[in-house]
Amino acid sequence: MNVVIVGHVDHGKSTLIGRLLADTGSLPQGKLEAVKENCRRTSKPFEYAFLLDALKDEQSQGITIDTARCFFKSAKRDYIIIDAPGHIEFLKNMITGAARAEAAVLVIDAHEGIRENSKRHGYMMSFLGIRNITICVNKMDLVQYDRKVFEDIKTQYEEFLREINLKPTNFIPIAAREGENIVGLSAKMPWHKESSVLQALDHFTKAAPNHARELRFPVQDIYKFTAQGDDRRIFAGRVESGTVTVGDEVVFLPSKKTSRVTSVEGFPKTNGNLAFAGQSTGVTLETQVYVRPGEIMCKAKEKLTHTGTKFKANIFWMGKQPFVKGKNYKLKIATQQVPVVLSEILNVLDASELSSIQDKPQVDRHDVAECVFETLKPIAFDDIHFIPETGRFVIVDNYEIAGGGIILSPVYAQESVLGRHVKNREFSWTRSDITPDKRAMKYQHKAVLIVLTGQADTGKQSLAKALEEALFKMEKFTYFLGVSNQILDSGSGTNDRVLNRVQHIQQLGEMAHVLTDAGLILITSVSDIDDDELNMLKYLNSPNKTIVVNVGPNSFTQAEVDLVLEEHEPTASGVAKIVDCLTKSLVLDPEYSI
């Protein structure tokens, strides 16, 4: 069982762990004596925390900076103990250490009382979905083992925990340095008869193993091998929960593409037909599907992930700049990376003061907030209490992890950011007196955006240029625009590939709307565009017409395609087929077609 030890700085977390290791005989032979000798040689008083704090700057400052891990056994089971830093400047490290914990021990100094981070860390435990929690009131020796001090702290802290819907397993008065109530009940506190720290750990309930839950296999990458006649396409990643077996019918989300597993791969090669939670592996499929890294593979007959662009979540903000609405950030959940915006701030909790702030316009550093997020493309996710591994996320701002969160639920039936943008754009658009019908009469054709899609190197671009030339010879008002043109540069000053991809699609859609509104037949070719990006492009070009020509295998499952051409279709026949499609779509007058 993974157990994280948290609490305010100097409340005795590392001392508690050191004492646990020493009193359970879990230290390497001679380790305790070596630390005591080092303390004698340097004229330092011996501290059990020194058994854990290995970094020099930690010992010199007396604080834990990074998360330290150690192992020990009780009569019941094995433990991994994580010592998380308590100082407010190292909250990122604390959350990193606690993220995979199944249980938590939160330490409060009996002499100093409940402090800011005592509450903040309590919220973090709830925030991370940890349900096995013991509260240790430490340094009882400094208050002469006074029961009233313990009861007062217990009453105050229970009141706070009720506010955040968290119920601890128990409260234990301890004196870690003295070894009181650590592995057995203390004679100095006969009024406490419930359990020691070790007994409380042994009574924690172990969660169901990950392999017994629904399959969640985030795709990290797709590998194609060609040497020695190997034609496999291997979908590689880590099984976060459940199992995957040869013969399983699977669905990839959010694209909803389906296939069947034909092999489970490994390196070095294994002969097994099964992979389970915690394993990094790869699978090959019966029907080759085109999916991008980031999609989540699930079993078709099990409960699937949610898919959508909006969700409600709790977030803890650690960025130097406040978290604000209207700014593009990057969301990372499992292997997915997508642009995200803060859609709504429902409330902000000031954990130090135990107060909820309504209508706050931003989320400041170290604030905890309940928010609604919106991604610019659909993502696959679970709520935190169902599959935690696909219910946690981080927010990246300027290449730094600035926030971490847990998903509470999806949000449906609300207008999207893109929808509001298009509605506002159309409302404020000042139309000229030259109507689309007048332009069509003048140019002898209707305005349209022609998008040539497909994988790279299928002949799309040469076909698009040939189409432009053919329409130009027909005296049509036409123009070819490639997405690589510098005019599509996002101008955001970021080299982030994920954000730039979506921003380029958005800018192409905006430019298409302007040029088709001017009456052009606008031609563009875009490689590896998916359903959502294509729908975004068509939506941004609305209310003007869009025609989609797919060159090569059609990988779309939802987006509508008007014409499918063979890969490397001869230019003359390809152009003729597109012109015929334009004629049937009433873009061109049949009398003037080739």
C-alpha positions as CSV (number, residue, x, y, z in Angstrom):
1,M,0.0,0.0,0.0
2,N,1.2,3.5,-0.9
3,V,0.9,5.9,2.0
4,V,1.8,9.6,1.9
5,I,2.7,11.5,5.0
6,V,1.7,15.2,4.8
7,G,1.4,18.2,7.1
8,H,2.6,21.7,7.7
9,V,6.4,22.4,7.7
10,D,8.1,21.4,11.0
11,H,5.1,19.4,12.3
12,G,7.2,16.2,12.4
13,K,6.4,14.2,9.3
14,S,9.9,12.9,8.6
15,T,10.4,12.2,12.3
16,L,7.3,10.0,12.3
17,I,8.5,8.1,9.3
18,G,12.0,7.7,10.8
19,R,10.5,6.4,14.0
20,L,8.3,3.9,12.1
21,L,11.3,2.6,10.2
22,A,13.3,2.2,13.4
23,D,10.6,0.7,15.6
24,T,9.6,-1.9,12.9
25,G,13.2,-3.0,12.3
26,S,13.0,-1.9,8.7
27,L,16.3,0.0,8.5
28,P,19.3,-1.4,6.8
29,Q,21.8,-2.9,9.3
30,G,23.9,-0.2,10.9
31,K,22.0,2.7,9.4
32,L,20.6,4.0,12.7
33,E,24.1,3.8,14.3
34,A,25.7,5.5,11.3
35,V,23.3,8.5,11.5
36,K,23.8,8.8,15.2
37,E,27.6,8.7,14.8
38,N,27.3,11.4,12.0
39,C,25.3,13.6,14.4
40,R,27.9,13.1,17.1
41,R,30.7,14.0,14.8
42,T,29.0,17.2,13.5
43,S,27.7,18.1,17.0
44,K,24.1,18.0,15.9
45,P,21.3,16.6,18.1
46,F,20.1,13.3,16.6
47,E,16.8,13.4,14.8
48,Y,14.9,10.5,13.4
49,A,14.1,12.7,10.4
50,F,17.8,12.4,9.4
51,L,17.1,8.7,8.5
52,L,15.0,10.0,5.6
53,D,16.3,13.4,4.6
54,A,19.1,12.4,2.4
55,L,19.6,15.7,0.6
56,K,22.2,18.0,2.1
57,D,20.2,21.2,1.7
58,E,17.3,19.5,3.5
59,Q,19.4,18.6,6.5
60,S,20.9,22.1,6.7
61,Q,17.6,23.8,6.5
62,G,15.6,21.2,8.4
63,I,12.9,20.9,5.8
64,T,11.8,18.3,3.2
65,I,12.1,19.7,-0.3
66,D,11.6,16.6,-2.5
67,T,9.4,13.6,-1.9
68,A,11.3,10.7,-0.3
69,R,10.2,7.1,-0.6
70,C,10.9,4.3,1.8
71,F,9.7,0.8,2.4
72,F,8.7,-1.3,5.4
73,K,6.7,-4.3,6.4
74,S,4.1,-4.9,9.1
75,A,2.8,-8.3,10.1
76,K,-0.1,-7.7,7.6
77,R,1.4,-6.2,4.5
78,D,4.2,-4.2,2.7
79,Y,4.2,-0.4,2.6
80,I,5.7,2.3,0.5
81,I,5.8,5.5,2.6
82,I,6.1,8.8,0.8
83,D,7.4,11.8,2.8
84,A,5.9,14.9,1.1
85,P,7.3,18.4,1.7
86,G,5.2,20.7,3.9
87,H,6.6,24.1,3.0
88,I,4.1,26.1,0.9
89,E,6.8,26.7,-1.8
90,F,7.1,23.0,-2.4
91,L,3.3,22.2,-2.9
92,K,4.0,21.0,-6.4
93,N,6.4,18.4,-5.0
94,M,3.8,17.4,-2.4
95,I,1.1,16.8,-5.0
96,T,3.5,14.9,-7.2
97,G,4.3,12.6,-4.2
98,A,0.7,12.2,-3.2
99,A,-0.8,11.6,-6.6
100,R,-0.6,7.8,-6.5
101,A,-1.1,7.3,-2.8
102,E,-3.9,5.0,-1.6
103,A,-3.8,6.3,2.0
104,A,-2.6,9.4,3.9
105,V,-1.3,10.3,7.3
106,L,-1.7,14.0,8.0
107,V,0.5,15.4,10.9
108,I,-0.5,18.4,13.1
109,D,1.8,19.8,15.7
110,A,-0.1,19.7,19.1
111,H,1.9,22.7,20.4
112,E,1.6,24.9,17.3
113,G,-1.9,23.8,16.3
114,I,-3.7,23.8,13.0
115,R,-1.9,25.9,10.4
116,E,-2.5,27.1,6.9
117,N,-1.0,24.1,5.2
118,S,-2.7,21.7,7.6
119,K,-6.0,22.7,6.0
120,R,-4.5,23.0,2.5
121,H,-3.1,19.5,2.7
122,G,-6.4,18.2,4.0
123,Y,-8.1,19.6,1.0
124,M,-5.4,18.0,-1.2
125,M,-6.2,14.6,0.2
126,S,-9.9,15.1,-0.7
127,F,-8.8,16.6,-4.0
128,L,-6.8,13.6,-5.0
129,G,-9.6,11.2,-4.0
130,I,-7.8,9.6,-1.1
131,R,-10.3,8.0,1.4
132,N,-8.0,6.2,3.9
133,I,-6.9,9.1,6.1
134,T,-5.5,9.2,9.6
135,I,-4.8,12.4,11.5
136,C,-1.8,12.3,13.8
137,V,-1.6,15.1,16.5
138,N,2.2,15.1,17.0
139,K,4.5,16.5,19.7
140,M,2.1,15.6,22.5
141,D,5.2,15.5,24.8
142,L,5.4,19.3,24.4
143,V,1.9,19.8,25.9
144,Q,2.5,17.2,28.7
145,Y,0.2,14.7,26.9
146,D,-2.8,16.8,27.7
147,R,-6.0,15.2,26.4
148,K,-7.8,18.5,26.2
149,V,-5.3,19.9,23.7
150,F,-5.8,16.8,21.5
151,E,-9.6,17.0,21.7
152,D,-9.6,20.7,20.9
153,I,-7.5,20.2,17.8
154,K,-9.6,17.2,16.8
155,T,-12.9,19.2,17.1
156,Q,-11.5,22.1,15.1
157,Y,-10.1,20.0,12.3
158,E,-13.2,17.7,12.1
159,E,-15.2,20.9,11.5
160,F,-13.0,21.8,8.6
161,L,-13.0,18.3,7.1
162,R,-16.8,18.3,7.2
163,E,-16.8,21.4,5.0
164,I,-14.8,19.6,2.3
165,N,-16.8,16.3,2.7
166,L,-13.9,14.4,4.1
167,K,-14.2,11.9,6.9
168,P,-10.9,10.6,8.4
169,T,-10.6,7.0,9.6
170,N,-9.3,8.2,13.0
171,F,-7.4,10.7,15.1
172,I,-4.3,9.6,17.0
173,P,-2.3,11.5,19.6
174,I,1.5,10.8,19.1
175,A,4.9,11.9,20.2
176,A,7.0,10.7,17.2
177,R,10.4,11.5,18.6
178,E,9.6,9.7,21.8
179,G,7.9,6.7,20.0
180,E,4.6,7.2,21.8
181,N,1.6,5.6,20.0
182,I,3.7,4.7,16.9
183,V,3.8,0.9,16.8
184,G,1.9,0.3,20.0
185,L,-0.4,2.1,22.5
186,S,1.3,4.6,24.8
187,A,1.3,4.2,28.6
188,K,1.7,8.0,28.8
189,M,-1.6,8.5,27.1
190,P,-3.8,5.9,28.7
191,W,-6.9,7.9,27.7
192,H,-6.4,7.0,24.1
193,K,-7.4,3.3,23.5
194,E,-8.2,3.2,19.8
195,S,-5.0,2.4,17.8
196,S,-1.4,3.2,17.2
197,V,-0.2,4.6,13.9
198,L,1.0,1.1,12.7
199,Q,-2.4,-0.4,13.7
200,A,-4.2,2.3,11.9
201,L,-2.2,1.7,8.7
202,D,-3.0,-2.0,8.9
203,H,-6.7,-1.3,9.2
204,F,-6.7,0.8,6.0
205,T,-8.8,-0.8,3.2
206,K,-7.0,-1.7,0.1
207,A,-8.8,-0.6,-3.1
208,A,-9.7,-3.1,-5.8
209,P,-6.7,-3.8,-8.0
210,N,-6.5,-1.7,-11.2
211,H,-6.6,-4.8,-13.4
212,A,-10.1,-5.6,-12.2
213,R,-11.6,-2.4,-13.5
214,E,-12.6,-1.2,-17.0
215,L,-9.8,-1.0,-19.7
216,R,-8.2,2.3,-20.1
217,F,-5.2,2.2,-22.6
218,P,-4.1,5.8,-23.5
219,V,-2.2,5.6,-26.8
220,Q,1.3,7.1,-26.5
221,D,2.4,6.5,-30.1
222,I,1.9,4.3,-33.2
223,Y,4.9,2.5,-34.6
224,K,5.2,1.1,-38.1
225,F,7.9,-1.4,-39.0
226,T,9.0,-2.4,-42.5
227,A,12.2,-4.4,-42.1
228,Q,12.2,-8.1,-43.0
229,G,8.6,-8.0,-44.3
230,D,7.3,-6.8,-40.9
231,D,4.1,-4.8,-41.7
232,R,2.7,-4.4,-38.2
233,R,1.3,-1.1,-36.9
234,I,1.7,-1.2,-33.2
235,F,-0.4,1.0,-30.9
236,A,1.9,1.5,-27.9
237,G,1.1,2.9,-24.4
238,R,0.6,2.0,-20.8
239,V,-2.4,0.0,-19.5
240,E,-3.7,2.4,-16.8
241,S,-6.6,0.1,-15.7
242,G,-8.2,-3.2,-16.7
243,T,-6.7,-5.8,-19.1
244,V,-6.4,-6.2,-22.8
245,T,-6.5,-9.6,-24.5
246,V,-6.2,-10.9,-28.0
247,G,-9.7,-11.0,-29.5
248,D,-11.0,-8.1,-27.5
249,E,-13.3,-5.7,-29.4
250,V,-12.0,-2.2,-28.7
251,V,-13.1,1.3,-29.4
252,F,-10.8,4.4,-29.5
253,L,-12.1,7.6,-27.9
254,P,-13.0,10.3,-28.6
255,S,-12.8,9.3,-32.3
256,K,-15.1,6.3,-31.7
257,K,-13.1,4.1,-34.2
258,T,-13.4,0.4,-33.6
259,S,-11.4,-2.7,-34.3
260,R,-10.3,-6.1,-32.7
261,V,-7.0,-6.8,-31.0
262,T,-4.9,-9.4,-32.9
263,S,-1.8,-9.5,-30.8
264,V,-0.3,-8.1,-27.6
265,E,3.3,-7.0,-28.2
266,G,6.3,-6.6,-25.9
267,F,10.0,-5.9,-26.0
268,P,11.8,-8.2,-25.7
269,K,9.1,-10.2,-27.5
270,T,6.8,-12.1,-25.2
271,N,4.5,-15.0,-26.1
272,G,1.6,-13.7,-23.9
273,N,-1.8,-12.8,-25.2
274,L,-2.6,-10.5,-22.2
275,A,-1.5,-7.2,-20.8
276,F,-2.8,-5.8,-17.5
277,A,-2.8,-2.5,-15.5
278,G,0.6,-1.1,-14.9
279,Q,2.2,-2.7,-18.0
280,S,3.7,-0.7,-20.9
281,T,2.9,-2.6,-24.0
282,G,1.6,-2.4,-27.6
283,V,-1.2,-4.0,-29.6
284,T,-1.9,-4.7,-33.2
285,L,-5.4,-4.6,-34.7
286,E,-7.5,-6.6,-37.1
287,T,-8.8,-3.5,-39.0
288,Q,-6.2,-0.8,-39.4
289,V,-7.6,2.5,-38.0
290,Y,-6.1,5.9,-38.1
291,V,-6.0,7.4,-34.6
292,R,-3.7,9.9,-33.1
293,P,-1.6,9.6,-30.0
294,G,-3.7,10.7,-27.0
295,E,-6.8,8.6,-27.8
296,I,-7.9,6.2,-25.1
297,M,-8.6,2.5,-26.1
298,C,-11.5,0.9,-24.2
299,K,-13.3,-2.4,-24.5
300,A,-16.4,-2.0,-26.6
301,K,-18.6,-4.0,-24.2
302,E,-17.5,-2.2,-21.0
303,K,-18.4,1.2,-19.7
304,L,-16.6,3.8,-21.8
305,T,-15.0,7.0,-21.0
306,H,-16.9,10.3,-21.2
307,T,-16.2,12.3,-24.4
308,G,-16.8,16.0,-24.8
309,T,-15.4,19.4,-24.7
310,K,-16.7,20.5,-21.3
311,F,-16.2,19.2,-17.8
312,K,-16.4,20.4,-14.2
313,A,-13.3,19.9,-12.0
314,N,-11.5,21.0,-8.9
315,I,-8.2,22.6,-9.5
316,F,-5.3,23.6,-7.3
317,W,-3.4,26.5,-9.0
318,M,0.3,26.9,-8.5
319,G,1.2,29.1,-11.4
320,K,3.1,32.4,-10.9
321,Q,0.4,34.2,-12.9
322,P,-3.3,33.9,-12.0
323,F,-5.6,31.5,-13.8
324,V,-7.9,33.6,-16.0
325,K,-10.7,33.3,-18.4
326,G,-10.2,33.7,-22.1
327,K,-6.6,32.6,-22.2
328,N,-5.4,29.4,-24.0
329,Y,-3.7,26.9,-21.8
330,K,-2.6,23.3,-22.5
331,L,-4.5,20.4,-20.8
332,K,-2.6,17.2,-20.3
333,I,-4.7,14.2,-19.3
334,A,-3.1,10.7,-19.7
335,T,-1.4,11.0,-23.1
336,Q,-3.8,13.7,-24.4
337,Q,-2.6,17.2,-24.9
338,V,-5.2,19.8,-26.1
339,P,-5.8,23.5,-25.8
340,V,-8.1,24.4,-23.0
341,V,-9.8,27.6,-21.6
342,L,-11.3,28.4,-18.3
343,S,-14.9,28.7,-19.0
344,E,-16.4,29.4,-15.6
345,I,-15.2,29.8,-12.0
346,L,-18.0,28.4,-9.8
347,N,-16.3,29.1,-6.4
348,V,-12.8,29.6,-4.9
349,L,-11.9,28.1,-1.5
350,D,-9.5,29.9,0.7
351,A,-8.2,26.9,2.5
352,S,-6.3,28.9,5.2
353,E,-9.4,30.8,6.2
354,L,-12.0,28.1,5.5
355,S,-14.1,30.5,3.4
356,S,-15.6,30.1,-0.1
357,I,-15.4,33.1,-2.4
358,Q,-18.1,33.6,-5.0
359,D,-17.8,35.6,-8.2
360,K,-14.0,35.8,-8.0
361,P,-12.7,36.8,-11.5
362,Q,-9.5,34.7,-11.4
363,V,-7.8,31.9,-9.5
364,D,-4.7,33.0,-7.7
365,R,-1.6,31.1,-6.7
366,H,-2.3,28.4,-4.1
367,D,-6.1,28.9,-4.5
368,V,-8.3,25.8,-4.7
369,A,-11.3,26.3,-7.1
370,E,-14.2,24.5,-8.6
371,C,-14.4,25.4,-12.3
372,V,-15.8,24.5,-15.7
373,F,-13.2,23.9,-18.4
374,E,-13.7,23.8,-22.1
375,T,-11.3,22.2,-24.6
376,L,-11.1,23.3,-28.2
377,K,-11.4,19.6,-29.3
378,P,-13.3,16.7,-27.7
379,I,-11.3,14.6,-25.2
380,A,-11.8,11.3,-23.4
381,F,-12.0,11.3,-19.6
382,D,-13.5,9.7,-16.5
383,D,-14.6,11.2,-13.3
384,I,-12.1,10.9,-10.5
385,H,-14.1,8.4,-8.4
386,F,-14.5,5.9,-11.3
387,I,-11.1,5.7,-12.9
388,P,-8.6,8.1,-11.1
389,E,-5.9,7.6,-13.7
390,T,-8.0,9.2,-16.5
391,G,-9.7,11.6,-14.1
392,R,-6.6,13.6,-13.2
393,F,-5.0,16.3,-15.3
394,V,-2.5,19.2,-15.2
395,I,-2.6,22.6,-16.8
396,V,0.5,23.9,-18.6
397,D,1.1,27.6,-18.9
398,N,4.2,28.8,-20.8
399,Y,5.9,25.3,-20.6
400,E,5.4,25.0,-16.9
401,I,2.9,22.9,-15.0
402,A,0.8,25.6,-13.3
403,G,-2.1,23.6,-12.0
404,G,-3.4,20.2,-11.2
405,G,-7.0,19.0,-11.1
406,I,-9.5,16.2,-10.8
407,I,-12.6,15.8,-13.0
408,L,-15.9,15.7,-11.1
409,S,-18.3,15.3,-14.1
410,P,-18.9,16.1,-17.7
411,V,-20.9,19.2,-18.6
412,Y,-23.4,18.9,-21.4
413,A,-25.9,21.0,-23.5
414,Q,-24.1,24.3,-23.2
415,E,-23.0,26.6,-25.9
416,S,-19.3,26.2,-26.8
417,V,-16.6,28.8,-27.0
418,L,-16.4,28.3,-30.7
419,G,-20.2,28.7,-31.0
420,R,-20.2,31.9,-29.1
421,H,-17.4,33.2,-31.2
422,V,-19.2,32.5,-34.5
423,K,-22.5,34.0,-33.2
424,N,-20.7,37.2,-32.0
425,R,-18.8,37.4,-35.3
426,E,-21.9,37.1,-37.4
427,F,-23.8,39.6,-35.2
428,S,-21.1,42.2,-35.5
429,W,-20.3,41.6,-39.2
430,T,-21.1,44.6,-41.3
431,R,-22.4,43.4,-44.7
432,S,-21.9,45.3,-47.9
433,D,-24.7,46.1,-50.3
434,I,-23.1,43.5,-52.7
435,T,-24.9,40.3,-51.8
436,P,-23.6,36.8,-52.3
437,D,-26.2,36.4,-55.2
438,K,-24.8,39.5,-56.9
439,R,-21.3,38.1,-56.6
440,A,-22.4,34.7,-58.0
441,M,-24.0,36.4,-61.0
442,K,-20.8,38.5,-61.6
443,Y,-18.4,35.6,-61.3
444,Q,-20.7,32.9,-62.8
445,H,-20.2,30.6,-59.7
446,K,-21.1,30.5,-56.0
447,A,-18.5,30.9,-53.3
448,V,-17.1,27.7,-51.7
449,L,-14.3,26.4,-49.6
450,I,-12.8,23.2,-51.1
451,V,-10.8,21.3,-48.5
452,L,-8.5,18.4,-49.8
453,T,-7.8,16.1,-46.9
454,G,-6.0,12.8,-46.4
455,Q,-2.6,11.6,-45.2
456,A,0.7,13.2,-46.2
457,D,2.2,12.4,-49.6
458,T,-1.0,11.3,-51.3
459,G,-0.9,14.0,-54.1
460,K,-3.3,16.4,-52.5
461,Q,-1.3,19.6,-52.9
462,S,-0.4,19.0,-56.6
463,L,-4.1,18.2,-57.3
464,A,-5.2,21.4,-55.5
465,K,-2.9,23.5,-57.5
466,A,-4.0,21.8,-60.7
467,L,-7.7,22.5,-59.7
468,E,-6.9,26.1,-59.2
469,E,-5.3,26.4,-62.6
470,A,-8.2,24.6,-64.3
471,L,-10.8,26.9,-62.6
472,F,-8.6,30.0,-63.5
473,K,-8.6,29.0,-67.1
474,M,-12.4,28.8,-66.9
475,E,-12.2,32.4,-65.7
476,K,-13.4,31.6,-62.2
477,F,-12.5,33.7,-59.2
478,T,-10.3,31.2,-57.4
479,Y,-7.3,30.9,-55.1
480,F,-5.2,28.2,-53.5
481,L,-4.1,28.6,-49.9
482,G,-1.9,26.1,-48.2
483,V,-2.0,25.8,-44.4
484,S,1.8,26.1,-44.2
485,N,1.7,29.6,-45.5
486,Q,3.3,32.1,-43.1
487,I,0.0,34.1,-43.1
488,L,-1.3,31.3,-40.8
489,D,1.3,31.9,-38.2
490,S,-0.5,32.0,-34.8
491,G,1.4,35.1,-33.7
492,S,1.3,33.8,-30.2
493,G,5.0,33.5,-29.8
494,T,4.7,29.9,-28.7
495,N,6.4,26.9,-30.3
496,D,3.8,24.5,-28.7
497,R,2.9,22.1,-31.5
498,V,-0.5,21.2,-29.9
499,L,-1.7,24.8,-29.5
500,N,-0.3,25.9,-32.9
501,R,-2.1,23.1,-34.7
502,V,-5.5,24.1,-33.4
503,Q,-4.7,27.8,-33.8
504,H,-3.7,27.3,-37.4
505,I,-7.0,25.4,-38.1
506,Q,-8.9,28.3,-36.5
507,Q,-7.1,30.9,-38.5
508,L,-7.6,29.0,-41.7
509,G,-11.3,28.9,-40.9
510,E,-11.4,32.6,-40.3
511,M,-9.6,33.4,-43.4
512,A,-11.7,31.0,-45.4
513,H,-14.8,32.8,-44.1
514,V,-13.5,36.2,-45.3
515,L,-12.4,34.9,-48.7
516,T,-15.6,32.9,-49.4
517,D,-17.6,35.9,-48.3
518,A,-15.8,37.8,-51.0
519,G,-17.1,35.3,-53.5
520,L,-14.0,33.1,-54.1
521,I,-13.7,29.5,-54.8
522,L,-11.0,28.9,-52.1
523,I,-8.9,25.7,-52.3
524,T,-6.8,24.4,-49.5
525,S,-5.1,21.0,-48.6
526,V,-4.7,19.9,-45.1
527,S,-2.8,16.6,-44.1
528,D,-3.9,14.4,-41.2
529,I,-6.9,16.5,-40.2
530,D,-9.3,14.6,-37.9
531,D,-13.1,14.8,-37.6
532,D,-13.1,17.5,-35.0
533,E,-10.6,19.8,-36.8
534,L,-12.6,19.4,-40.0
535,N,-15.9,20.2,-38.3
536,M,-14.2,23.2,-36.7
537,L,-13.0,24.4,-40.1
538,K,-16.5,24.0,-41.7
539,Y,-18.2,25.7,-38.7
540,L,-15.8,28.7,-38.9
541,N,-16.5,29.0,-42.6
542,S,-20.3,29.0,-42.1
543,P,-22.7,30.2,-43.3
544,N,-20.6,29.8,-46.5
545,K,-20.4,26.4,-48.2
546,T,-17.6,23.9,-47.7
547,I,-16.9,20.8,-49.9
548,V,-14.5,18.1,-48.6
549,V,-12.5,16.0,-51.0
550,N,-10.6,13.1,-49.4
551,V,-7.5,11.7,-51.2
552,G,-6.6,8.2,-50.2
553,P,-8.1,6.1,-47.4
554,N,-11.1,7.8,-45.8
555,S,-10.3,7.9,-42.0
556,F,-13.2,10.0,-41.0
557,T,-15.9,8.4,-38.8
558,Q,-18.2,11.4,-38.3
559,A,-17.3,14.3,-40.6
560,E,-19.1,14.2,-43.9
561,V,-17.0,13.8,-47.1
562,D,-18.3,15.0,-50.4
563,L,-15.9,13.1,-52.7
564,V,-13.3,10.4,-52.2
565,L,-10.4,10.1,-54.7
566,E,-7.8,7.3,-55.0
567,E,-4.3,8.0,-53.6
568,H,-2.2,9.6,-56.3
569,E,-5.2,9.9,-58.6
570,P,-4.1,11.1,-62.1
571,T,-4.3,14.9,-62.1
572,A,-6.6,15.2,-65.1
573,S,-9.2,12.7,-63.8
574,G,-9.0,14.1,-60.3
575,V,-9.6,17.6,-61.4
576,A,-12.5,16.5,-63.6
577,K,-14.2,14.6,-60.7
578,I,-13.9,17.6,-58.4
579,V,-15.3,19.9,-61.0
580,D,-18.2,17.5,-61.5
581,C,-18.8,17.5,-57.8
582,L,-18.9,21.3,-57.8
583,T,-21.4,21.2,-60.6
584,K,-23.6,18.7,-58.8
585,S,-23.3,20.9,-55.7
586,L,-24.6,23.9,-57.7
587,V,-21.4,25.8,-57.2
588,L,-20.7,25.8,-61.0
589,D,-23.2,26.2,-63.8
590,P,-23.2,23.0,-65.9
591,E,-23.0,25.0,-69.0
592,Y,-19.5,26.2,-68.1
593,S,-18.1,23.0,-66.7
594,I,-15.3,21.1,-68.3
